[in-house]
Amino acid sequence: MPHPAPPRALVEAVRARYPLWQNLSLDHVAQARQHPLPWLLKTIEEMYDSRYAHDVAELEYIAGGDPDDADELIGAHPFPEYVQSYCGRQYGVKALAEKAAWEVMCNAEAARSAGTSTIPKFNRVNCVDRIHNSRPPAAAASV
């Protein structure tokens, strides 16, 4: 049985909490689907691993890396922006990327509303702390 699309109230809650989502097409949210919590946790773990690799590359650049990489690496990337960027890299096609971004954020918001803490903030402190303590991404995410 296919998963239903996110309810309108959930979509509006995501748009209210994350103003960046105001820029995404509502046409693509109609194609998004609700998923079970294990899917969301797996997706978040993949994003953390990707973010970890990004931050390692950023630190390597700061330590003397290739100047051509500066535009892509340097700068704060809050969670909503990172989700959109990650989905864009994963899916390539704008419609698929936006659908995936809606799925992640709507499922995360639904889990949050149900009292399940699924997404610690993506911030520089968490990723730099992981690098400093030399823990692999999956081990750091489970701490």
C-alpha positions in Angstrom: 0.0 0.0 0.0 1.5 3.4 -1.0 2.2 6.0 1.7 -0.1 9.0 1.6 1.0 12.5 0.8 1.6 14.8 3.8 -1.5 16.5 5.1 -1.9 20.2 4.3 -1.6 21.2 8.0 1.8 19.4 8.2 3.0 21.2 5.0 1.9 24.5 6.5 3.7 23.7 9.8 6.9 23.0 7.8 6.6 26.2 5.8 6.0 28.2 9.0 9.0 26.7 10.8 11.4 26.8 7.8 10.9 30.0 5.8 13.2 28.6 3.1 10.5 26.1 2.3 8.3 28.9 1.1 10.4 28.8 -2.1 9.7 25.2 -2.9 6.8 24.4 -5.2 3.6 23.0 -3.6 3.2 20.9 -6.8 6.1 18.7 -5.5 4.7 18.4 -2.0 1.7 16.6 -3.6 4.1 13.9 -4.8 5.9 13.6 -1.5 4.9 10.7 0.8 4.8 10.0 4.5 7.3 7.4 5.5 7.9 5.3 8.6 10.3 6.5 11.3 13.1 4.0 10.3 13.2 5.6 6.8 13.5 9.0 8.3 16.3 8.0 10.7 18.2 6.3 7.8 17.9 9.4 5.7 19.0 11.7 8.5 22.0 9.4 9.1 23.0 9.6 5.4 22.7 13.4 5.7 24.9 13.5 8.8 27.5 11.4 7.0 27.4 13.7 4.0 27.6 16.8 6.3 30.6 15.3 8.1 32.4 14.7 4.8 31.6 18.3 3.8 33.0 19.7 7.0 36.1 17.6 6.8 36.7 18.9 3.2 36.1 22.5 4.5 38.7 22.1 7.3 41.2 20.6 4.8 40.6 23.6 2.6 41.1 26.0 5.5 44.4 24.1 6.3 45.7 24.8 2.7 43.4 23.2 0.2 42.5 24.1 -3.4 41.1 27.6 -3.7 38.7 26.4 -6.4 36.8 24.6 -3.8 36.2 27.7 -1.6 32.8 28.7 -2.9 31.2 25.3 -2.4 32.8 24.6 1.0 33.0 27.8 3.1 30.0 29.2 4.9 27.4 28.3 7.4 24.8 25.9 6.1 21.8 25.6 8.4 19.8 22.4 8.4 17.0 23.4 6.0 19.5 24.8 3.5 21.6 21.7 3.8 18.6 19.4 3.2 17.8 21.2 0.0 21.4 21.1 -1.1 21.8 17.4 -0.3 18.6 16.5 -2.1 19.7 18.5 -5.1 23.0 16.6 -5.2 21.3 13.2 -4.7 18.5 13.6 -7.3 19.8 16.2 -9.7 16.4 16.9 -11.2 14.7 19.9 -9.5 11.3 18.2 -9.2 12.7 15.1 -7.6 15.0 17.1 -5.3 12.1 19.2 -4.1 9.9 16.2 -3.6 12.7 14.5 -1.5 13.2 17.7 0.5 9.5 17.9 1.2 9.5 14.3 2.3 12.4 14.7 4.7 11.1 17.9 6.3 7.4 16.8 6.5 8.4 13.4 8.0 10.7 15.2 10.5 8.0 17.6 11.4 5.5 14.8 11.9 8.0 13.0 14.1 8.7 16.1 16.1 5.0 16.7 16.5 4.6 13.2 17.8 7.3 13.9 20.4 10.1 11.9 18.7 13.4 13.8 18.7 14.9 12.9 15.4 17.0 15.8 14.2 19.6 17.4 16.4 20.7 20.7 14.9 23.1 20.6 12.1 25.7 23.0 13.3 29.4 23.5 13.0 30.0 22.6 16.6 28.6 19.1 16.3 30.6 18.3 13.1 33.8 19.9 14.3 33.4 18.1 17.7 33.2 14.8 15.7 36.3 15.6 13.8 38.2 16.6 17.0 37.2 13.5 18.8 38.0 11.3 15.7 34.7 9.4 15.8 33.3 8.1 12.5 30.0 9.7 11.5 27.7 6.8 12.3 29.3 6.4 15.8 29.1 10.1 16.5 25.4 10.3 15.4 24.5 7.5 17.9 26.2 9.2 20.9 
